[in-house]
Amino acid sequence: MRVPEQRWDADAYYSPDHTVPGTICSREGGFLTSWQPDEFDAEFFGMSPREAAGMDPQQRLLMEVTWEALENAGVTATQIRGSQTGVFVGLTTTDYIALGYERKGGPEDVNPYITFGNASNFAAGRLSYFLGAQGPAVVVDTACSSSLVTIHLAVQSLRRRETDRAIAAGVNLNLLPDNFIACSQWGMLAPDGLCKTFDAAADGYVRSEGAGVVVLKRLRDAVADGDNIWAVVRGTAVNQDGPSSGQTVPSGPAQQAVMRSALAAARVEASDVDYVEAHGTGTALGDPI
């Protein structure tokens, strides 16, 4: 979809030539249309309007979607308070503080709500505080893989029995054109706003936003408690490319290795897998690898 006017003027930043400094080769992106950054029920989440206004909208969205996830799982706030519930959040951008909301003058205008409301580490700590959860509270930034890594860490925490329940989440909002400009300059963005994954016409990806939250428990506990069970995580694995063709270039051997590790952790053979959901970058460089 076209960049909403509330974010920035798509025409003002547009240039079909992605090498032009300060411009974006596309007017498109993936944006939330049913939710706006200034829509938040501060009173419900136990904070003042001023505190909510200073808080990164990503954290506001995260709190709302987490509450929805808990409702979907059939978990009440009373069950979480005082429990060993871990909170693992994937978050990688900090556009809101850069916008300078509520900071119209100099340093004297900085207040605690601005500082703590935009600190990434507060995204998990705030949820734990609101819910009364006493397990680990961790924020992960591994770029595109952040939310998947939170699930990996949550699963490990459950298996080590340091938590009895885990909230694993990822959130991203595009509030500034800056990252679009950088990705456009790098030739990563699809000019037509369409991600043509695994297609010969693949010419870039589409920066998008959203939030996802899952509530995880050990299967035996979930069955005993009568929880809503949507899926079972059999095994997870995480690694890094190490030496490769470039820091932004995926490594085929490293991806093979992490898949083998995940299969081993799940105790299944590759031939047992019936369905694969892949991360296709939609780029001529990444897709073949």
BELURJO-V396398 format. One line per field, one symbol per residue. ss: DSSP state (a for helix, b for strand, c for the rest). phi: phi as a letter, one per 30 degrees, with the letter a starting at -180 (. if undefined). Layout:
ss=???
phi=???
//
This chain:
ss=cbcccccccaaaabcccccccccbcccbcbccccccccccccccccccaaaaaaccaaaaaaaaaaaaaaaaacccaaaaccccbbbbbbccccaaaaacccccccaaaccaaaaaaccccaaaaaaaaaacccccbbbbccaaaaaaaaaaaaaaaaacccccbbbbbbbbcccccaaaaaaaacccbcccccccccccccccbccbcbbbbbbbccaaaaaaaccccccccccccccccccccccccccaaaaaaaaaaaaaaacccaaaccccccccccccccccc
phi=.deddddaddddcdadcdddeibbdbccacbdccbceccadddecibdedddddceeddddedddddddddddiccddddeicdccbbbcabcbdddddieibdccedddbedddddcdedddddddddddidcdebbccbbhdcedddddeddddddddidbcabccbbbabccbdeddddddedidddedibdcdhcdcebkcbdbblbbbbccbdeedddddiddccabddabababdidadldccdceedddddddddddddhbcedddcbbccccdicdddeed
//
